């Protein structure tokens, strides 16, 4: 049913006329309870003027009729509309509806079958199925108004569901889902103004788009397609005696074009004699001799005028450009924009259409370009403030008990002169206690003293009681109020549908204790799982080929000299660890298929042995050590990455040696073994590294952070396993961890570095040629030692999670999409978090985090279940 705004606020004259004619006025209650008045006797030709901008909640007559059920109201409303205008009933939505046409033959049997199917769907509150069934029944029984009535009632229900879901999705921050729901509602009811307005509010502002139209002035042109004269090719000879006009006409005749002239062109005598020149040369020479200029009007005509500043300005090129004012929302704002353009740029030909929010400019290309550049500066989206309020509904009687109940009585205690003298004369503690017990008894109550001078009185301190938890336990439901205020505009708000309250968001004391590993009851569920002794590194991967969708974790334990494998479960928890031996003091590890058997393996750096242990995966979560000699590293190896550095299809390894200030490259043989290392110099005391293509040549490069030098060294790969000499870029103080990702969405790899001594994260934006812009620093917790990147709030912009070893927290840094950080939130972890890994452990399409707690000998898994 088409809708407009006109019925939302009836005029007083319409209400008076309806009351004088004894018409029954009916008011619909929307969610904000704005009444909509509908005359009972309405001409069918005006049916399209009535609007139902509510969610079809209730109807109540103003004359005191009792409120009917929603379903009965829908049927009654549809029947009334059919009686007024049978031909105005909406056709079924094309989606999921039978393709009935006016040529479909009536079939009572099929109509009855579809009708019964619709009744069953209606009883099950499956309004989409009911709508489709009633639409099919109406197709086979065109004259049955009851079928059309039920179809329209089902349509109302579907539109209501889509609109309500859109509001809930918007409140949860999922704006794309909200827009999809509103589009679905508009597909069923294209005239539904509420859905159309909310869709406009939820849609991101469109960038200004310019549309060029041909200029009506002589010589005007489109900026993107200037007029080009097309004379005949070749050279000509000229020996002409006459005036300026006849000379230009002679050139035009010989080159197959037409000349036109300014009426004010002087008729000077001319002797034009030249041989073997093309069109451009002839026109240039004649123009210089006669002080004239010419310009093309079309492909076969040119225009000649005297070369003076006045004539140049008069016949200057003119373009017309229409610009969408996307940020201006009111006629006043658009008018102010036009005024600024006229005052600053000097454009006088500017036409404003407030209905379509477009501005048409007509001027020289230079002035129009200046106006467009100015519009890009002043056409900014207005600032907005959104405030979300939760209103809880509690039991009325229990709510009265909330607070402190004051006592009704108190006891005053007096001392006799004998008691006072005895207290003063007491010499030992036992004597003093004996006197006090004689006065107060065996239990000393809480006391308060008052009075003064010669008299001091003591009174018992009254007690008090409160019933907070009892009241909050009776929370039944709630509402969310979304307040939206835009700069310079009236504030609007929406009161959402009731929804159940999860007491877990109020506090941990209202939830039953959970068995198993301890977990936080707040927004981020956390579970701790035992590892070996002194875990220092972690990697997340699927070590089981039969269950490749389920992610597991591998943890390097520095003191117990082994790797713990914890196999993941679909709910984000993990089974009991299985340990596999490594070399002495493993400090870093990486996963990859080093023997090309389709099963993930592990490479572990052993700091004391100065070796790399290779554990070959068996595809079932177990591992076997590779046979042969282990790869030997430099002194003090501390970090490792895997990649194909020589483009042979076999995984290679890169290990940083903190003591030697080098990085060792191990080229893989494809069978789990590696060639002897090649060392490349880095900065002082390298501690971590990352691999990516920083210059866009398709070859892997390396970025190494140098703790003592406060730099990151970039080594550009040559594609054969060797690298160019390092280039250093400054970081914060004491860099110890690094990750690479595209933080500003420009398609180029950027760097994020954890600065342990500065308590910051440095972001260096890549230029795409192997170099980086100056760092931007953002604060973290105390002593950051690890970081990972992922889109944790699902807004399409990469975020960071940083492990803060000194404050026993992780910092969640939400990215703005331009390489900067917006909101920061800190979450508690175990003791001494030292490493991080991110993956979707519970398969809900949200990145989760695994945290190594070195002092607790645990790995904490925090599931991402919160909307930021």
C-alpha positions in Angstrom: 0.0 0.0 0.0 1.7 3.3 -1.0 2.4 5.7 1.8 3.1 9.4 2.2 3.8 11.8 4.9 0.4 13.6 4.7 -1.5 11.3 7.1 1.0 11.5 9.9 -0.3 14.8 11.2 -4.0 15.6 10.2 -5.0 19.2 10.0 -7.4 20.6 12.6 -10.0 21.3 9.8 -9.9 17.7 8.8 -10.5 16.5 12.3 -13.3 19.0 12.9 -14.9 18.1 9.5 -14.7 14.4 10.5 -16.3 15.0 13.9 -19.1 17.1 12.5 -19.9 14.4 10.0 -20.0 11.8 12.7 -17.2 9.9 11.1 -15.3 7.4 13.3 -11.7 8.5 13.6 -9.2 5.7 14.2 -5.7 6.3 15.7 -2.8 4.0 15.1 -0.1 3.8 17.8 3.4 3.8 16.5 6.4 3.0 18.7 6.7 6.7 19.6 2.9 6.9 20.0 2.2 9.5 17.4 -1.5 9.1 16.4 -2.5 8.8 12.8 -6.1 9.7 12.0 -8.1 7.9 9.3 -11.6 9.0 8.2 -13.9 6.0 8.0 -15.6 7.3 4.8 -12.7 8.0 2.4 -13.0 8.4 -1.4 -11.1 5.6 -3.1 -9.2 8.1 -5.3 -7.4 9.4 -2.2 -6.5 6.1 -0.7 -2.8 6.5 -1.5 -2.6 9.5 0.8 -2.9 7.5 4.0 0.3 6.4 5.8 1.0 3.8 8.4 4.5 4.8 9.7 4.2 2.6 12.8 5.2 -1.0 13.1 1.5 -1.9 13.0 1.3 -2.5 16.7 -2.2 -1.6 17.7 -5.3 0.3 16.7 -7.8 1.9 19.1 -10.9 4.0 18.2 -11.0 7.4 19.8 -14.7 6.9 20.7 -13.7 4.3 23.3 -13.9 1.0 21.4 -11.8 -1.7 23.0 -8.5 -2.6 21.4 -8.8 -5.6 19.1 -6.1 -8.2 18.5 -3.4 -7.3 16.0 -4.4 -10.0 13.6 -8.1 -9.0 13.6 -7.0 -5.4 13.0 -5.0 -6.4 10.0 -7.9 -8.3 8.5 -10.3 -5.5 9.2 -8.0 -2.9 7.8 -7.4 -4.9 4.6 -11.2 -5.5 4.2 -11.9 -1.8 4.5 -9.3 -0.9 1.9 -10.6 -3.6 -0.4 -14.1 -2.2 0.0 -13.0 1.4 -0.7 -10.7 0.6 -3.7 -10.7 -3.1 -4.8 -8.3 -2.3 -7.6 -5.7 -0.7 -5.4 -4.6 -3.9 -3.6 -0.9 -4.4 -3.9 0.4 -7.1 -6.1 2.5 -9.8 -4.4 6.2 -9.1 -4.1 8.0 -10.6 -7.0 10.4 -12.5 -4.8 9.4 -15.9 -3.7 5.9 -15.4 -5.1 4.2 -17.5 -7.7 4.3 -16.0 -11.1 0.6 -15.4 -11.5 -0.8 -13.1 -14.3 -4.2 -12.0 -15.4 -4.2 -14.9 -17.9 -4.0 -17.6 -15.1 -7.0 -19.8 -15.0 -9.1 -20.1 -11.9 -8.4 -23.4 -10.0 -10.5 -23.7 -6.8 -8.7 -26.9 -5.8 -5.2 -25.3 -6.0 -6.6 -22.2 -4.3 -7.9 -24.2 -1.4 -4.7 -26.1 -1.0 -2.6 -23.0 -1.0 -5.1 -21.3 1.5 -4.7 -24.2 3.9 -1.0 -24.0 3.6 -1.2 -20.3 4.4 -3.3 -21.0 7.5 -0.7 -23.4 8.8 2.1 -21.0 8.2 0.1 -18.2 9.9 -0.5 -20.4 13.0 3.3 -21.0 13.1 3.9 -17.3 12.7 5.9 -17.9 9.5 4.6 -14.8 7.8 6.8 -15.2 4.7 5.4 -18.6 4.0 1.9 -17.4 4.7 2.3 -14.4 2.3 3.5 -16.7 -0.5 0.7 -19.2 0.1 -2.0 -16.6 0.2 -0.5 -14.9 -2.9 -0.7 -18.2 -4.7 -4.2 -18.8 -3.5 -5.3 -15.4 -4.7 -3.8 -16.1 -8.1 -6.0 -19.2 -8.5 -9.1 -17.5 -7.0 -9.0 -13.8 -8.2 -12.4 -12.9 -6.9 -11.8 -14.0 -3.3 -11.3 -10.9 -1.2 -10.6 -12.9 2.0 -7.5 -14.3 0.4 -6.3 -10.8 -0.6 -7.1 -9.7 3.0 -5.0 -12.4 4.5 -2.2 -11.8 2.0 -2.0 -8.1 2.9 -2.1 -8.9 6.6 0.9 -11.2 6.1 2.7 -8.5 4.1 2.3 -6.1 7.0 3.8 -8.6 9.4 6.8 -9.2 7.1 7.5 -5.5 6.7 7.3 -5.1 10.5 9.8 -7.9 11.0 12.3 -6.5 8.5 12.1 -3.0 10.0 12.4 -4.2 13.6 15.4 -6.4 12.7 17.0 -3.4 10.9 16.8 -1.4 14.1 18.3 -4.1 16.2 21.1 -4.6 13.7 21.8 -0.9 13.8 22.0 -0.9 17.6 24.5 -3.7 17.4 26.6 -1.8 15.0 26.0 -4.1 12.0 24.9 -1.3 9.6 25.2 -3.3 6.4 22.8 -6.0 7.8 20.4 -3.2 8.8 20.4 -1.7 5.3 19.7 -5.2 3.9 16.7 -5.5 6.1 15.4 -2.1 5.2 15.8 -2.9 1.5 13.8 -6.1 2.0 11.1 -4.1 3.6 11.0 -1.6 0.8 10.9 -4.4 -1.8 7.6 -5.5 -0.2 6.3 -2.0 0.4 8.2 0.6 -1.8 6.2 3.5 -0.3 7.0 2.7 3.3 8.4 6.1 4.4 9.9 4.9 7.7 12.0 2.3 6.0 13.0 4.7 3.3 14.0 7.4 5.8 16.0 5.0 8.0 17.8 3.6 5.0 18.9 7.1 4.0 20.1 7.7 7.6 21.9 4.3 7.7 23.6 4.7 4.3 27.1 6.2 4.2 27.3 9.7 2.6 27.9 9.6 -1.1 31.0 11.5 -2.3 30.2 14.5 -4.4 29.8 13.6 -8.0 30.2 16.0 -10.9 28.1 15.8 -14.0 29.1 17.8 -17.1 26.5 19.2 -19.5 27.2 21.1 -22.8 27.4 24.9 -22.4 24.7 26.9 -24.3 27.2 29.8 -24.9 29.1 30.1 -28.1 32.3 28.2 -27.9 31.2 26.4 -24.8 32.5 22.8 -24.4 32.4 19.9 -22.1 35.5 19.8 -19.9 36.1 16.2 -20.7 35.5 16.4 -24.5 36.8 19.7 -26.0 35.7 20.5 -29.6 38.4 19.7 -32.2 38.4 21.3 -35.6 39.0 18.7 -38.4 40.5 20.5 -41.5 41.9 18.6 -44.5 45.4 17.4 -44.2 48.3 18.6 -46.4 49.9 21.9 -47.3 48.7 24.8 -49.4 50.0 27.9 -51.1 48.5 31.4 -50.5 48.8 34.7 -52.3 45.7 36.6 -51.2 44.9 40.3 -51.4 41.9 41.6 -49.6 40.8 42.1 -45.9 40.9 40.0 -42.8 37.6 38.2 -43.4 38.4 37.2 -47.0 41.9 36.0 -46.0 40.4 33.6 -43.3 37.7 32.6 -45.8 40.4 31.7 -48.4 42.2 29.4 -45.8 38.9 27.8 -44.8 38.0 27.1 -48.4 41.3 25.5 -49.2 41.2 23.2 -46.1 37.5 22.3 -46.4 36.1 24.1 -43.3 33.9 27.1 -42.7 34.8 30.5 -41.1 32.6 32.7 -39.0 33.4 36.1 -37.6 32.8 38.4 -34.7 30.5 41.3 -35.8 33.0 43.8 -34.4 35.9 42.4 -36.4 37.7 45.4 -38.1 38.1 45.2 -41.9 41.9 45.8 -42.3 43.5 45.3 -45.7 45.7 42.2 -45.9 48.2 40.8 -48.4 48.7 37.2 -47.3 51.5 35.4 -49.2 53.0 32.1 -48.0 53.9 28.8 -49.6 53.7 25.1 -48.5 52.1 25.5 -45.1 49.6 23.3 -43.2 46.4 24.6 -41.7 47.8 25.3 -38.2 50.8 27.3 -39.6 48.6 29.3 -41.9 46.2 30.3 -39.1 49.0 31.1 -36.7 50.8 33.4 -39.2 47.6 35.2 -40.3 46.5 35.7 -36.7 49.8 37.3 -35.7 49.7 39.6 -38.8 46.1 40.7 -38.2 46.1 40.7 -34.4 43.2 38.2 -34.3 42.5 34.8 -32.7 40.3 31.9 -33.6 38.6 29.0 -31.8 36.8 25.9 -33.0 33.0 25.9 -32.8 32.5 22.4 -34.1 34.4 19.9 -36.2 34.0 22.0 -39.4 33.6 25.6 -38.2 35.9 28.1 -36.6 35.3 31.5 -35.2 37.5 34.6 -35.6 37.6 37.7 -33.4 40.0 40.6 -32.6 42.7 39.7 -30.2 42.0 42.0 -27.3 41.5 41.2 -23.6 37.9 42.1 -23.8 37.2 39.8 -26.7 39.3 37.0 -25.1 37.2 37.2 -22.0 33.9 37.4 -24.0 34.7 34.3 -25.9 36.5 32.4 -23.2 35.6 28.7 -22.9 32.6 28.0 -20.7 31.6 24.7 -19.1 28.5 23.7 -17.1 28.9 21.3 -14.2 26.2 20.0 -11.9 27.4 19.0 -8.4 25.6 16.9 -5.8 25.7 18.6 -2.3 25.8 15.4 -0.3 26.6 16.9 3.1 24.1 19.8 3.0 20.7 18.6 4.4 18.7 21.8 4.7 17.8 24.6 2.1 19.5 27.1 4.4 22.8 25.1 4.4 22.7 24.8 0.6 22.0 28.6 0.2 25.0 29.3 2.5 27.2 27.1 0.3 26.2 29.0 -2.9 26.8 32.3 -1.1 30.4 31.3 -0.2 31.1 30.2 -3.8 29.9 33.5 -5.2 32.0 35.6 -2.7 35.2 33.5 -2.9 35.3 32.3 -6.5 33.3 35.0 -8.2 30.9 32.7 -10.0 27.7 34.5 -10.9 26.0 31.8 -13.0 25.0 29.3 -10.2 21.6 27.6 -10.0 20.6 25.8 -6.9 18.0 23.0 -6.8 17.1 22.3 -3.2 14.8 19.5 -4.1 17.5 17.4 -5.7 20.3 18.9 -3.6 22.3 19.9 -6.8 24.2 23.0 -7.7 24.8 23.9 -11.4 27.8 26.1 -12.2 28.4 27.8 -15.5 31.8 29.6 -15.9 35.3 29.2 -17.2 37.0 25.8 -16.6 39.4 27.5 -14.2 36.7 29.0 -12.1 34.6 25.8 -12.1 37.7 23.8 -11.0 38.3 26.2 -8.2 34.7 26.0 -7.1 34.8 22.2 -7.1 38.0 22.2 -5.0 36.4 24.7 -2.6 33.3 22.5 -2.3 35.4 19.5 -1.4 36.7 21.5 1.6 33.4 23.0 2.9 31.2 20.0 2.0 31.9 18.0 5.1 29.5 15.6 6.8 27.9 17.1 9.9 29.1 15.9 13.3 26.8 13.4 14.9 26.4 12.1 18.5 24.7 8.8 19.1 23.7 7.9 22.7 22.4 4.5 23.6 20.3 4.0 26.8 19.2 0.8 28.3 16.0 0.8 30.4 15.5 -2.2 32.7 12.1 -3.4 33.8 12.0 -4.8 37.4 9.4 -6.0 39.8 7.7 -3.0 41.4 7.5 -4.3 44.9 11.1 -5.5 45.0 12.3 -2.3 43.5 11.0 -0.4 46.5 13.5 -2.3 48.7 16.4 -1.1 46.7 18.7 1.1 48.9 19.5 1.5 52.6 16.9 0.8 55.3 17.6 3.1 58.3 17.2 1.8 61.9 14.3 2.9 64.0 15.9 2.7 67.5 19.3 3.3 69.2 20.6 2.8 72.7 22.3 5.6 74.7 24.9 4.4 77.3 25.7 6.4 80.4 28.7 6.3 82.7 28.6 6.8 86.4 31.3 8.9 88.2 32.6 5.6 89.7 33.1 4.1 86.2 34.9 7.1 85.0 37.3 7.1 88.0 37.9 3.4 87.6 38.8 3.8 83.9 41.2 6.6 84.7 42.9 4.6 87.5 43.4 1.4 85.4 47.1 0.6 85.3 47.1 -2.6 83.1 45.3 -3.8 80.0 43.5 -6.6 82.0 42.1 -4.1 84.5 40.8 -1.9 81.6 39.2 -4.8 79.8 37.5 -6.0 83.1 35.9 -2.5 83.5 34.8 -2.3 79.9 33.2 -5.8 80.0 31.3 -4.8 83.2 29.8 -1.8 81.4 29.1 -3.2 77.9 29.1 -6.9 78.4 31.3 -9.4 76.6 30.8 -7.9 73.1 31.7 -4.3 72.5 29.1 -2.7 70.1 30.0 0.0 67.5 29.8 3.3 69.3 29.5 7.0 68.5 30.3 9.8 71.0 28.5 13.1 71.2 28.2 16.0 73.6 31.2 17.7 75.2 32.3 19.9 78.1 31.4 18.2 81.4 29.2 15.6 79.7 30.0 13.1 76.9 27.4 10.5 75.8 28.0 7.3 73.9 25.4 5.7 71.6 25.4 2.5 69.6 26.1 3.0 65.9 22.9 1.9 64.0 23.1 -0.9 61.4 21.7 -0.8 57.9 20.6 -3.4 55.2 20.4 -3.3 51.4 18.8 -5.6 48.8 20.6 -4.8 45.6 21.2 -8.3 44.2 17.6 -9.4 45.1 16.2 -6.6 43.0 18.5 -6.9 40.0 17.8 -10.7 39.9 14.2 -9.8 39.0 15.1 -7.9 35.9 12.6 -9.1 33.3 13.1 -7.1 30.1 14.4 -3.8 28.9 14.3 -1.3 26.1 17.1 0.4 24.2 16.7 4.1 23.4 18.9 5.3 20.5 19.4 9.1 20.6 20.8 10.7 17.4 21.8 14.3 17.4 23.3 16.0 14.3 25.1 19.4 14.4 22.6 22.2 13.7 19.6 19.8 13.4 16.8 18.7 15.7 17.6 15.5 17.6 15.7 12.3 16.8 15.4 9.1 18.8 14.1 5.6 18.4 12.7 3.3 21.1 13.5 -0.3 20.2 11.5 -3.4 20.7 11.6 -5.2 24.1 14.3 -7.8 24.4 15.5 -10.2 27.1 18.2 -8.9 29.4 21.4 -11.1 29.8 22.4 -10.6 33.4 26.0 -11.3 32.5 26.4 -7.7 31.2 25.4 -6.4 34.7 28.1 -8.2 36.7 29.6 -11.6 37.5 27.7 -12.1 40.7 24.4 -12.8 38.9 25.6 -15.8 36.9 25.9 -19.4 38.2 29.5 -20.6 38.7 31.0 -22.3 35.7 32.8 -25.6 35.9 36.2 -26.2 34.6 38.7 -23.5 33.8 38.1 -20.0 35.3 36.6 -17.5 32.9 35.6 -13.8 32.9 31.9 -13.1 33.1 32.2 -9.8 31.4 32.3 -8.9 27.7 35.3 -11.1 26.8 35.0 -14.7 27.9 38.5 -16.0 28.9 39.7 -19.6 29.5 43.1 -20.7 30.7 44.7 -24.0 29.7 47.9 -25.5 31.1 51.2 -25.6 29.1 54.7 -26.6 29.8 57.1 -24.6 32.0 57.8 -20.9 31.1 55.9 -20.7 27.8 57.2 -17.9 25.6 55.8 -18.4 22.0 52.6 -19.5 20.4 51.3 -20.2 16.9 47.7 -21.0 15.8 47.1 -23.5 13.0 45.2 -26.6 12.0 47.4 -29.6 12.7 44.7 -32.2 11.8 44.0 -32.9 8.1 40.7 -34.6 8.9 39.4 -31.5 10.7 41.1 -28.7 8.9 38.5 -26.1 9.9 39.2 -26.5 13.6 42.2 -24.5 14.8 44.8 -25.8 17.3 47.7 -24.0 19.1 51.4 -24.9 19.6 53.3 -23.4 22.5 57.1 -23.3 23.0 58.1 -23.9 26.6 61.5 -22.4 27.3 62.3 -24.1 30.6 60.8 -27.6 30.0 62.4 -27.8 26.6 59.4 -28.9 24.7 56.4 -27.9 22.6 52.8 -28.3 23.9 50.1 -29.1 21.3 46.5 -28.2 22.4 43.9 -29.5 20.0 40.9 -27.1 19.6 37.2 -27.8 20.0 34.3 -26.2 18.2 33.3 -24.1 21.2 36.7 -22.4 21.4 38.1 -24.6 24.2 41.1 -26.9 24.0 41.9 -30.4 25.1 44.7 -31.6 27.3 48.2 -30.7 26.1 50.5 -33.2 24.4 54.3 -32.4 24.7 57.0 -33.0 22.1 60.7 -32.6 22.8 62.8 -29.8 21.3 66.3 -28.6 21.8 67.5 -26.6 24.8 65.6 -23.4 25.6 63.0 -23.1 22.7 62.1 -19.4 22.3 60.2 -19.1 19.0 58.3 -21.3 16.5 56.6 -21.1 13.1 54.2 -23.5 11.3 54.5 -24.5 7.7 54.5 -27.5 5.3 58.3 -28.0 5.1 58.2 -31.5 3.4 55.4 -30.8 1.0 53.2 -33.7 2.2 50.1 -31.5 2.8 50.5 -31.6 6.6 51.6 -28.7 8.8 55.0 -29.0 10.4 56.8 -26.9 13.1 60.2 -25.1 13.1 61.4 -24.2 16.6 64.3 -22.0 17.5 66.5 -23.3 20.4 68.4 -20.4 21.9 70.9 -22.4 24.0 71.7 -25.0 21.3 71.7 -22.4 18.6 69.7 -24.8 16.4 66.3 -25.1 14.7 64.3 -28.2 15.5 62.0 -29.5 12.7 59.0 -31.5 13.9 57.1 -33.1 11.0 53.3 -33.2 11.4 51.5 -36.5 11.0 48.2 -34.9 10.2 46.6 -36.1 13.5 48.0 -33.5 15.9 51.2 -35.5 16.6 54.8 -34.8 15.4 58.0 -36.6 14.7 61.5 -35.0 14.6 63.2 -34.9 11.2 66.2 -37.1 10.8 69.6 -35.7 10.2 71.6 -32.7 11.4 69.6 -29.7 12.7 70.1 -26.3 11.0 72.7 -24.3 13.0 71.9 -20.6 13.7 74.1 -17.7 14.9 74.5 -16.7 18.5 71.4 -15.8 20.5 68.6 -16.7 18.0 65.3 -15.1 19.1 62.7 -15.1 16.3 61.8 -17.0 13.1 59.6 -16.6 10.0 58.9 -18.9 7.1 58.6 -18.0 3.4 59.6 -18.9 -0.1 62.6 -16.5 -0.5 64.0 -18.0 -3.7 60.7 -18.7 -5.5 61.3 -22.4 -5.9 58.0 -23.5 -4.3 59.7 -24.8 -1.2 59.4 -23.1 2.2 62.6 -21.4 3.6 63.4 -20.0 7.0 64.7 -16.7 8.4 66.1 -16.5 12.0 67.3 -13.4 13.7 70.4 -13.7 15.9 70.3 -11.2 18.7 73.9 -11.5 19.9 75.4 -11.5 16.4 73.1 -8.7 15.0 72.4 -10.8 11.9 69.6 -12.7 10.2 70.2 -16.2 9.0 68.5 -17.5 5.8 67.9 -21.3 5.5 66.8 -22.4 2.0 64.5 -25.4 2.1 65.1 -28.6 0.3 61.4 -29.5 0.2 61.9 -32.7 2.4 62.0 -31.1 5.8 65.8 -30.4 5.7 67.5 -27.1 4.9 70.8 -25.9 3.4 73.5 -24.2 5.4 72.7 -20.7 6.5 73.6 -17.4 4.9 74.0 -14.4 7.4 72.9 -10.9 6.6 73.8 -7.9 8.8 71.0 -6.1 10.7 70.9 -3.4 13.3 72.0 -3.8 16.9 70.3 -6.6 18.9 67.6 -7.8 16.5 64.7 -9.4 18.4 61.8 -10.0 15.9 61.1 -10.0 12.2 58.3 -10.1 9.6 58.2 -11.1 5.9 56.1 -9.4 3.2 56.5 -7.8 -0.3 57.3 -4.1 0.7 58.2 -2.8 -2.8 55.6 -4.6 -4.9 58.0 -6.6 -7.1 56.5 -10.0 -6.2 59.5 -11.0 -4.1 59.5 -11.5 -0.3 61.3 -8.9 1.8 62.2 -8.8 5.5 61.6 -6.2 8.3 63.7 -6.7 11.4 63.4 -4.7 14.7 66.6 -3.8 16.4 66.1 -3.3 20.2 69.3 -1.4 21.0 69.3 0.7 17.9 65.6 1.7 18.1 65.1 1.0 14.4 63.5 -1.4 12.0 65.8 -2.7 9.2 64.1 -3.4 5.8 66.0 -5.9 3.6 64.6 -6.1 0.1 64.6 -9.6 -1.4 66.2 -10.4 -4.8 64.0 -13.5 -5.4 67.0 -15.9 -5.3 67.3 -16.2 -1.5 69.6 -13.2 -1.2 68.8 -9.7 0.0 70.0 -6.1 -0.6 71.7 -4.2 2.2 69.4 -3.0 5.0 67.7 0.4 5.1 66.9 1.6 8.7 63.8 3.5 9.8 63.3 4.9 13.3 60.9 3.3 15.8 60.1 4.0 19.4 62.3 3.2 22.3 63.2 -0.5 22.7 61.3 -2.2 19.8 60.8 -6.0 20.5 57.9 -7.2 18.3 56.7 -6.5 14.8 53.8 -7.3 12.5 52.9 -6.3 8.9 49.5 -5.5 7.4 47.7 -2.8 5.4 46.5 -0.4 8.1 45.5 2.5 5.8 43.8 0.4 3.1 46.0 1.7 0.2 47.1 -1.8 -1.0 50.6 -1.3 0.4 52.2 -3.2 3.3 52.7 -1.2 6.5 54.5 -2.0 9.8 53.4 -2.0 13.5 56.1 -2.2 16.1 55.8 -2.8 19.9 58.2 -0.4 21.7 58.8 -2.0 25.1 60.7 0.8 26.7 58.3 3.6 25.5 55.0 1.8 26.2 53.8 2.5 22.7 53.1 1.0 19.3 54.7 2.7 16.3 52.9 2.5 13.0 55.0 3.1 9.8 52.9 3.4 6.6 54.5 1.9 3.5 55.0 3.9 0.3 55.0 0.8 -1.9 58.7 1.1 -2.9 60.3 -0.5 0.1 60.4 2.7 2.1 58.2 4.0 4.9 56.8 7.2 6.2 57.8 8.6 9.7 56.3 6.6 12.6 53.1 7.5 14.5 53.1 6.4 18.1 50.1 5.2 20.1 50.0 4.4 23.8 49.7 0.8 25.2 49.9 -0.8 28.6 53.2 -1.2 30.5 56.0 -3.0 28.7 54.4 -4.2 25.4 56.2 -7.3 24.1 54.0 -8.8 21.4 51.3 -7.7 19.0 48.9 -9.1 16.3 46.7 -7.5 13.7 43.1 -8.4 12.7 39.7 -6.8 12.2 38.4 -7.4 15.7 35.2 -5.2 15.5 34.3 -6.3 11.9 34.2 -2.7 10.5 36.6 -3.4 7.6 39.5 -1.7 9.3 42.5 -3.5 10.8 43.0 -3.3 14.5 45.8 -4.3 16.9 46.0 -6.4 20.1 49.1 -5.8 22.2 50.4 -7.9 25.1 51.6 -5.8 28.0 53.9 -7.9 30.1 54.3 -5.2 32.8 50.6 -4.6 33.5 49.3 -8.1 32.9 46.8 -6.9 30.2 46.2 -6.8 26.5 45.4 -3.5 24.8 42.9 -3.6 22.0 43.6 -0.7 19.6 40.8 -0.1 17.2 42.0 1.2 13.8 40.5 4.2 12.0 41.3 2.8 8.6 43.9 5.6 7.8 46.8 4.2 9.8 45.8 5.9 13.1 44.3 4.4 16.2 40.9 5.4 17.8 39.6 3.7 20.8 41.9 1.7 23.2 40.5 -0.9 25.6 42.6 -2.9 28.1 41.6 -6.4 29.2 43.1 -8.4 32.1 45.2 -11.5 31.3 47.3 -14.0 33.3 50.7 -13.1 34.8 53.4 -11.9 32.5 51.8 -12.2 29.0 54.6 -12.7 26.5 53.2 -13.9 23.2 50.0 -13.6 21.1 48.2 -15.4 18.2 44.9 -14.6 16.6 42.5 -16.9 14.9 38.8 -17.8 14.9 38.8 -20.6 17.5 35.0 -21.0 17.9 34.1 -20.6 14.2 31.8 -17.6 14.7 33.6 -15.5 12.0 35.2 -13.3 14.6 38.9 -13.2 15.3 39.8 -14.4 18.8 43.1 -14.2 20.7 45.4 -16.7 22.4 47.8 -15.3 25.0 50.8 -16.9 26.6 51.1 -16.3 30.3 54.8 -17.0 31.0 54.6 -16.8 34.9 51.4 -18.9 35.1 52.5 -21.6 32.7 49.1 -21.2 30.8 47.7 -20.1 27.5 44.6 -17.9 27.8 42.0 -17.9 25.0 39.8 -14.8 24.9 36.8 -15.3 22.6 35.6 -12.2 20.7 31.9 -11.9 21.6 31.6 -8.1 22.0 30.4 -5.4 19.7 32.7 -2.4 20.0 
